[in-house]
Amino acid sequence: MAETVLVTGGSGYIAGWCVTELLRRGYDVRTTVRGTHREKTVTEAVSSAVDPAGRLTFAVADLTADDGWEDALRDVTYVLHVASPLGANTDASADLITPARDGALRVLRAATDAGVKRVVMTSAANAASPSSYATAGVTDETLWTDPDDPTLIPYRRSKTVAERAAWDFMDRCDGPTELVTVLPGAVFGPVLTTDNIGSVGIIARMLTGKMPGVPRIGLEIVDVRDLVDVHVRAMTAPEAAGQRFLATGEFTWMVEMARTLREGLGDDGRKVPTRQIPDFAVRLAARFRDPSLREITPALGRRNRHSTDKARRVLGWQSRPTRQTLLDCANSLIAHHAV
């Protein structure tokens, strides 16, 4: 009988690919949704890439409530905790931190109560970064972002606090369940559906020409398919137990991303902006015109990068070239009529 893996938040961008790849590899998959109305959407998205063949089931459970988690974890061998709830007001740290932390703890309690073998939790590379992105150098999993730094944006703080809470919880547990965390960079790649495209929305905005230019920001891009691969490797490798793994790709400035899209897509990339917006203009816009830009201003001119030597050494993992990821992402959005 195939082992069953629970994937949290099956309607999410990363989770959908996790479900797809696990089915491809022969696992039975159960995924959580907040309501039964989401089941059809998830099934259709996954079916566009693999035949579920009766091996995909659903459990109604919300990260903000206890109901449903006991049933969701019944007869499960592994958990990929990919989902993280988003608060209504991203300007308020508590609106992100509380649900992210409590949601992780809710999943871990249910998993340890059920005797699950291993939980792989998705964190973020910016939970293993110096507070200032302007600090030059390469960091690894031994570094923890300081959650008490007042300059941190709420998202960074929430990911750091949630991961730290998860490790603290597991330190107090004496059962058989193991924890691994995966810390990805900026996640791009093909989409299964346009229902929830996550960070891929950046590429969609570039393709539509809605961005007047690109800020001086660098991203460590990881392909969603490679991110899923490292999750599955971390799920099964004995030596991965109790470890953090950075899963980032090549460091690429947004202006380089834009040029790749313009050059690689031909006419489909004609609207992609390749003009770099000066830092002062981004800061002015964030202050007076578009408050949503405030979260990216700390990353202007970013110099810090991350090492994935540990994932390579322990798990045999490697990410594909960024150019391929960007073009596959863009072509997928075009094929799905998302731009």
ABEGO torsion letter per residue (X at the ends): XBBBBBBBGAABAAAAAAAAAAAAAGBBBBBBBABAAAAAAAAAAAAAABBAGGABBBBBBBAABABGAAAAABGBABBBBABBBBBABAABAAAAAAAAAAAAAAAAAAAAAAGBABBBBBBBAAABBBABAABBEBBBAABBBBAABAABBAAAAAAAAAAAAAAAAAAABABABBBBBBBBBBBBEBBABAABAEAAAAAAAAAAGABABBBBBBBBBBBAAAAAAAAAAAAABAAABGBBBBBBBBBBBAAAAAAAAAAAAEAAAAABBABBBBAAAAAAAAAAABAAAAAAAAABGBABBBBAAAAAAAAGBBBBBAAAAAAAAAAAAAAAGAX
